[in-house]
Amino acid sequence: KVLEAPHTGSVRVQMKGTGLETSVEGSRVRPLLEPGEAVEFPWEGGWLVGEVAESLDGGRVKVKGAEFEAELDWTAVREHKVEPEAAPPPQEGEEAKEEEVEAEVHVE
């Protein structure tokens, strides 16, 4: 997981399952895209959403959607994030409730 990404291009990461930390040059690191992970890529002025079907050699990924299948370079694909729905405004006379929210920070 990414621990720190200062503006210098170096990224401090913690290796999964080991607790070991190291710094790496961030511009040369590509994301680990797992099969079944929701991703999106630019297509005809918008974003097309699909799932990673397979990681291919040379940093390419196969992405499948309901009506397409594409082989793309990893630089063209990003994780698809669904924005949470906003809570409805409180009714007159009610107070807004505070909730704790967990969030992950991803550096692109």
Backbone as a chain_set.jsonl record, in Angstrom:
{"seq": "KVLEAPHTGSVRVQMKGTGLETSVEGSRVRPLLEPGEAVEFPWEGGWLVGEVAESLDGGRVKVKGAEFEAELDWTAVREHKVEPEAAPPPQEGEEAKEEEVEAEVHVE", "coords": {"N": [[0.849, -1.178, 0.0], [0.404, 2.3, -0.564], [2.239, 4.55, 1.283], [3.244, 7.127, 1.377], [3.44, 9.796, -0.908], [5.337, 11.966, -1.954], [5.914, 15.091, -3.718], [8.174, 14.667, -5.209], [8.314, 12.539, -6.947], [9.111, 10.146, -6.008], [7.92, 7.288, -4.27], [6.757, 6.073, -1.197], [6.268, 2.873, -0.071], [4.46, 0.112, 1.424], [5.001, -3.277, 1.64], [2.703, -5.781, 0.836], [1.48, -7.942, 3.297], [3.953, -8.247, 4.571], [4.89, -6.072, 5.99], [7.184, -4.722, 5.486], [8.876, -1.787, 4.383], [9.629, 0.42, 1.689], [11.178, 2.734, -0.628], [10.298, 3.781, -3.874], [10.809, 4.677, -7.331], [8.287, 6.532, -8.522], [7.335, 7.082, -11.14], [7.854, 4.902, -12.684], [6.366, 2.791, -11.886], [3.762, 0.483, -12.23], [0.227, -0.027, -11.836], [-1.23, -2.763, -9.979], [-3.424, -4.696, -11.473], [-6.107, -6.612, -10.861], [-7.822, -9.599, -11.996], [-11.304, -9.242, -12.509], [-11.487, -6.803, -11.285], [-13.008, -3.612, -11.281], [-12.643, -1.308, -13.862], [-11.904, 1.613, -15.862], [-11.718, 3.327, -19.029], [-10.699, 5.872, -21.382], [-13.03, 6.69, -23.958], [-14.337, 7.72, -26.929], [-14.84, 10.456, -26.082], [-15.773, 10.088, -23.5], [-15.946, 7.895, -20.635], [-15.441, 4.435, -20.646], [-16.655, 1.642, -18.962], [-15.554, -1.376, -17.492], [-14.448, -4.75, -16.663], [-11.362, -6.107, -15.475], [-10.222, -8.738, -17.308], [-7.996, -10.24, -17.722], [-4.493, -10.159, -17.049], [-1.981, -9.26, -19.244], [1.1, -9.965, -21.037], [3.798, -7.562, -21.175], [2.7, -5.322, -19.941], [0.057, -4.977, -20.643], [-3.549, -5.185, -20.524], [-6.5, -7.194, -20.578], [-9.713, -6.143, -21.023], [-13.105, -6.542, -20.257], [-16.461, -5.806, -21.067], [-20.051, -5.384, -20.936], [-20.749, -5.187, -23.624], [-18.374, -5.252, -25.046], [-14.908, -6.127, -25.675], [-11.582, -5.55, -24.956], [-8.07, -5.071, -25.559], [-5.718, -3.387, -23.8], [-3.146, -0.923, -23.151], [-1.622, -0.616, -19.967], [-1.421, 2.025, -19.15], [-3.622, 3.303, -20.156], [-5.753, 2.632, -18.635], [-7.728, 2.98, -15.697], [-8.62, 2.631, -12.207], [-12.041, 2.043, -11.599], [-14.182, 4.114, -9.926], [-16.949, 4.318, -7.856], [-18.966, 6.881, -6.977], [-20.18, 7.6, -3.754], [-23.642, 7.805, -2.896], [-25.19, 10.863, -2.084], [-26.413, 11.722, 1.124], [-29.857, 12.301, 1.872], [-31.087, 15.646, 2.454], [-31.59, 16.816, 5.852], [-34.852, 16.621, 7.332], [-37.129, 19.282, 8.028], [-36.673, 20.535, 11.253], [-35.207, 18.34, 12.064], [-31.919, 17.276, 13.019], [-28.806, 17.2, 11.338], [-27.093, 14.113, 10.954], [-23.957, 12.899, 12.045], [-21.518, 10.873, 10.468], [-19.032, 8.327, 10.595], [-16.596, 7.858, 8.163], [-14.768, 5.664, 6.158], [-11.953, 5.953, 4.069], [-9.985, 5.39, 1.142], [-6.898, 6.463, -0.119], [-5.695, 7.128, -3.266], [-2.941, 7.545, -5.338], [-2.357, 9.028, -8.394]], "CA": [[0.0, 0.0, 0.0], [1.168, 3.541, -0.64], [2.288, 5.248, 2.562], [3.52, 8.543, 1.166], [3.786, 10.113, -2.287], [5.718, 13.375, -2.035], [5.945, 15.647, -5.072], [9.467, 14.422, -5.847], [8.21, 11.416, -7.864], [9.407, 8.942, -5.248], [6.76, 6.826, -3.514], [7.09, 5.159, -0.104], [5.244, 1.839, -0.057], [4.576, -0.999, 2.361], [4.724, -4.492, 0.895], [1.556, -6.529, 1.341], [1.72, -9.142, 4.074], [5.275, -8.328, 5.192], [5.158, -4.922, 6.85], [8.408, -4.061, 5.038], [8.668, -0.533, 3.667], [10.701, 0.838, 0.804], [10.85, 3.837, -1.524], [10.499, 3.443, -5.28], [10.584, 5.755, -8.284], [6.87, 6.419, -8.844], [6.996, 7.19, -12.551], [8.12, 3.629, -13.353], [5.561, 1.757, -11.242], [2.423, 0.349, -12.802], [-0.7, -0.584, -10.851], [-1.562, -4.173, -10.04], [-4.835, -4.809, -11.836], [-6.529, -7.992, -10.636], [-9.03, -10.012, -12.72], [-12.552, -8.932, -11.823], [-11.471, -5.423, -10.782], [-13.698, -2.645, -12.135], [-11.752, -0.29, -14.413], [-12.476, 2.448, -16.922], [-10.743, 3.907, -19.948], [-11.339, 6.887, -22.227], [-13.594, 6.197, -25.205], [-15.228, 8.642, -27.632], [-15.188, 11.63, -25.297], [-16.249, 9.731, -22.16], [-15.24, 6.773, -20.014], [-16.088, 3.147, -20.8], [-16.419, 0.855, -17.744], [-15.53, -2.83, -17.66], [-13.696, -5.492, -15.649], [-10.137, -6.739, -15.936], [-10.42, -10.165, -17.564], [-6.707, -10.928, -17.684], [-3.275, -9.357, -17.204], [-1.209, -9.788, -20.363], [2.516, -9.597, -21.05], [4.143, -6.237, -21.681], [1.945, -4.253, -19.302], [-1.263, -4.824, -21.243], [-4.636, -5.864, -19.825], [-7.716, -7.462, -21.343], [-10.862, -5.598, -20.303], [-14.384, -6.958, -20.842], [-17.68, -5.142, -20.617], [-21.272, -6.04, -21.396], [-20.83, -5.198, -25.088], [-17.06, -5.076, -25.67], [-13.7, -6.74, -25.135], [-10.481, -4.752, -25.477], [-6.728, -5.217, -25.006], [-5.25, -2.014, -23.629], [-1.944, -0.679, -22.372], [-2.007, -0.287, -18.581], [-1.487, 3.482, -18.96], [-4.926, 3.784, -20.622], [-6.789, 2.102, -17.753], [-7.676, 3.399, -14.293], [-9.626, 2.008, -11.357], [-13.358, 2.685, -11.671], [-14.685, 4.429, -8.59], [-18.355, 4.716, -7.799], [-19.162, 7.907, -5.953], [-21.308, 7.28, -2.876], [-24.794, 8.701, -3.022], [-25.302, 11.843, -0.999], [-27.562, 11.522, 2.019], [-30.863, 13.348, 1.669], [-30.983, 16.697, 3.467], [-32.462, 16.549, 6.995], [-36.182, 17.216, 7.282], [-37.246, 20.452, 8.896], [-36.757, 20.174, 12.657], [-34.234, 17.286, 12.357], [-30.525, 17.68, 12.927], [-27.987, 16.328, 10.487], [-26.336, 13.115, 11.703], [-22.577, 12.729, 11.614], [-21.122, 9.485, 10.275], [-17.62, 8.092, 10.322], [-16.434, 7.298, 6.83], [-13.421, 5.22, 5.824], [-11.61, 6.274, 2.692], [-8.656, 5.042, 0.692], [-6.321, 7.508, -0.957], [-4.906, 6.575, -4.362], [-2.169, 8.576, -6.018], [-2.194, 8.717, -9.822]], "C": [[0.888, 1.233, 0.0], [1.09, 4.241, 0.711], [2.445, 6.75, 2.37], [3.927, 8.744, -0.284], [4.133, 11.593, -2.375], [5.847, 13.812, -3.488], [7.247, 15.377, -5.806], [9.416, 13.29, -6.863], [8.545, 10.099, -7.202], [8.185, 8.587, -4.417], [7.234, 5.87, -2.431], [5.947, 4.169, 0.012], [5.522, 0.805, 1.025], [4.148, -2.251, 1.607], [3.679, -5.347, 1.602], [2.001, -7.787, 2.09], [3.057, -9.212, 4.791], [5.522, -7.222, 6.199], [6.427, -4.191, 6.46], [8.069, -2.815, 4.236], [9.873, -0.243, 2.796], [10.235, 2.044, 0.0], [11.167, 3.411, -2.949], [10.246, 4.675, -6.132], [9.165, 5.589, -8.822], [6.526, 6.448, -10.31], [7.179, 5.874, -13.293], [7.287, 2.486, -12.783], [4.205, 1.694, -11.918], [1.512, -0.317, -11.781], [-0.903, -2.086, -11.054], [-3.063, -4.262, -10.285], [-5.224, -6.275, -11.789], [-7.734, -8.336, -11.516], [-10.276, -9.775, -11.867], [-12.625, -7.511, -11.291], [-12.144, -4.492, -11.781], [-12.725, -1.553, -12.548], [-12.51, 0.526, -15.458], [-11.352, 2.977, -17.79], [-11.455, 4.885, -20.873], [-11.814, 6.282, -23.549], [-14.595, 7.2, -25.75], [-15.74, 9.774, -26.757], [-15.722, 11.349, -23.908], [-15.4, 8.613, -21.603], [-16.069, 5.518, -20.175], [-15.689, 2.285, -19.609], [-16.489, -0.632, -18.061], [-14.791, -3.474, -16.506], [-12.429, -6.04, -16.271], [-10.434, -8.221, -16.098], [-9.118, -10.919, -17.374], [-5.586, -9.907, -17.777], [-2.435, -10.031, -18.273], [0.252, -9.362, -20.247], [2.696, -8.173, -21.559], [3.322, -5.109, -21.1], [0.59, -3.999, -19.921], [-2.292, -5.595, -20.414], [-5.789, -6.09, -20.792], [-8.873, -7.012, -20.476], [-12.128, -6.033, -21.035], [-15.507, -6.153, -20.222], [-18.871, -5.895, -21.166], [-21.293, -6.184, -22.92], [-19.48, -5.01, -25.763], [-16.018, -5.943, -24.983], [-12.54, -5.981, -25.767], [-9.172, -5.141, -24.804], [-6.113, -3.833, -24.989], [-3.914, -1.984, -22.906], [-2.37, -0.228, -20.981], [-2.131, 1.207, -18.367], [-2.835, 4.064, -19.388], [-6.048, 3.424, -19.664], [-6.61, 2.665, -16.353], [-8.785, 2.69, -13.527], [-10.936, 2.78, -11.473], [-13.865, 2.887, -10.254], [-16.129, 4.88, -8.699], [-18.49, 5.706, -6.66], [-20.347, 7.522, -5.071], [-22.433, 8.295, -3.058], [-24.841, 9.632, -1.824], [-26.542, 11.533, -0.168], [-28.577, 12.627, 1.762], [-30.733, 14.409, 2.764], [-31.932, 16.391, 4.627], [-33.806, 17.26, 6.821], [-36.214, 18.406, 8.251], [-37.442, 19.988, 10.346], [-35.805, 19.049, 13.044], [-32.831, 17.858, 12.261], [-29.79, 16.705, 12.024], [-27.198, 15.377, 11.369], [-24.922, 13.043, 11.145], [-22.281, 11.252, 11.503], [-19.621, 9.42, 10.1], [-17.537, 7.41, 8.975], [-14.989, 6.893, 6.647], [-13.166, 5.543, 4.375], [-10.203, 5.81, 2.393], [-8.166, 6.162, -0.205], [-5.446, 6.831, -1.989], [-4.201, 7.727, -5.076], [-2.005, 8.156, -7.468], [-1.004, 9.433, -10.364]], "O": [[2.007, 1.198, 0.514], [0.0, 4.494, 1.222], [1.857, 7.546, 3.102], [4.683, 7.941, -0.831], [3.312, 12.394, -2.823], [5.884, 12.973, -4.387], [7.405, 15.828, -6.94], [10.391, 13.089, -7.587], [8.291, 9.039, -7.773], [7.491, 9.472, -3.917], [8.019, 4.961, -2.701], [4.792, 4.563, 0.174], [6.653, 0.642, 1.481], [3.072, -2.29, 1.011], [3.764, -5.599, 2.804], [2.79, -8.585, 1.583], [3.285, -10.151, 5.554], [6.276, -7.404, 7.155], [6.732, -3.145, 7.033], [7.086, -2.795, 3.495], [10.999, -0.615, 3.126], [9.042, 2.343, -0.049], [12.181, 2.759, -3.201], [9.555, 5.602, -5.711], [8.874, 4.607, -9.505], [5.504, 5.884, -10.702], [6.707, 5.737, -14.422], [7.485, 1.331, -13.16], [3.571, 2.723, -12.154], [1.98, -1.092, -10.947], [-0.762, -2.602, -12.163], [-3.868, -3.94, -9.41], [-4.734, -7.083, -12.578], [-8.579, -7.476, -11.764], [-10.297, -10.066, -10.671], [-13.694, -7.053, -10.889], [-11.886, -4.569, -12.982], [-12.064, -0.944, -11.707], [-13.61, 0.166, -15.875], [-10.2, 3.069, -17.365], [-12.654, 4.758, -21.123], [-11.116, 5.484, -24.175], [-15.595, 7.497, -25.097], [-16.945, 10.021, -26.7], [-16.092, 12.283, -23.196], [-14.269, 8.402, -22.041], [-17.265, 5.52, -19.881], [-14.506, 2.202, -19.278], [-17.365, -1.086, -18.796], [-14.532, -2.83, -15.489], [-12.411, -6.399, -17.449], [-10.847, -8.885, -15.148], [-9.105, -12.069, -16.934], [-5.701, -8.91, -18.491], [-2.202, -11.238, -18.215], [0.588, -8.493, -19.442], [1.85, -7.647, -22.282], [3.246, -4.036, -21.699], [0.024, -2.92, -19.749], [-1.95, -6.536, -19.697], [-6.027, -5.293, -21.699], [-9.005, -7.443, -19.331], [-12.227, -5.915, -22.257], [-15.507, -5.858, -19.026], [-18.71, -6.938, -21.799], [-21.792, -7.178, -23.447], [-19.431, -4.644, -26.937], [-16.217, -6.425, -23.868], [-12.516, -5.788, -26.983], [-9.155, -5.498, -23.626], [-5.996, -3.18, -26.026], [-3.585, -2.895, -22.147], [-3.375, 0.468, -20.836], [-2.875, 1.633, -17.484], [-3.161, 5.194, -19.025], [-7.183, 3.862, -19.853], [-5.486, 2.812, -15.872], [-9.757, 2.213, -14.112], [-10.947, 4.011, -11.449], [-13.963, 1.936, -9.478], [-16.476, 5.718, -9.531], [-18.163, 5.397, -5.514], [-21.405, 7.157, -5.583], [-22.201, 9.471, -3.335], [-24.565, 9.23, -0.694], [-27.58, 11.135, -0.697], [-28.202, 13.762, 1.468], [-30.314, 14.099, 3.879], [-32.974, 15.772, 4.416], [-33.886, 18.345, 6.246], [-35.405, 18.493, 9.175], [-38.291, 19.139, 10.618], [-35.602, 18.812, 14.234], [-32.584, 18.806, 11.516], [-30.127, 15.522, 11.964], [-26.687, 15.777, 12.415], [-24.712, 13.116, 9.935], [-22.728, 10.458, 12.331], [-19.006, 10.325, 9.536], [-18.308, 6.498, 8.678], [-14.08, 7.669, 6.94], [-14.062, 5.423, 3.539], [-9.332, 5.828, 3.262], [-8.942, 6.742, -0.964], [-4.558, 6.052, -1.644], [-4.811, 8.753, -5.375], [-1.56, 7.042, -7.743], [-0.693, 9.304, -11.548]]}, "num_chains": 1, "name": "protein.A"}
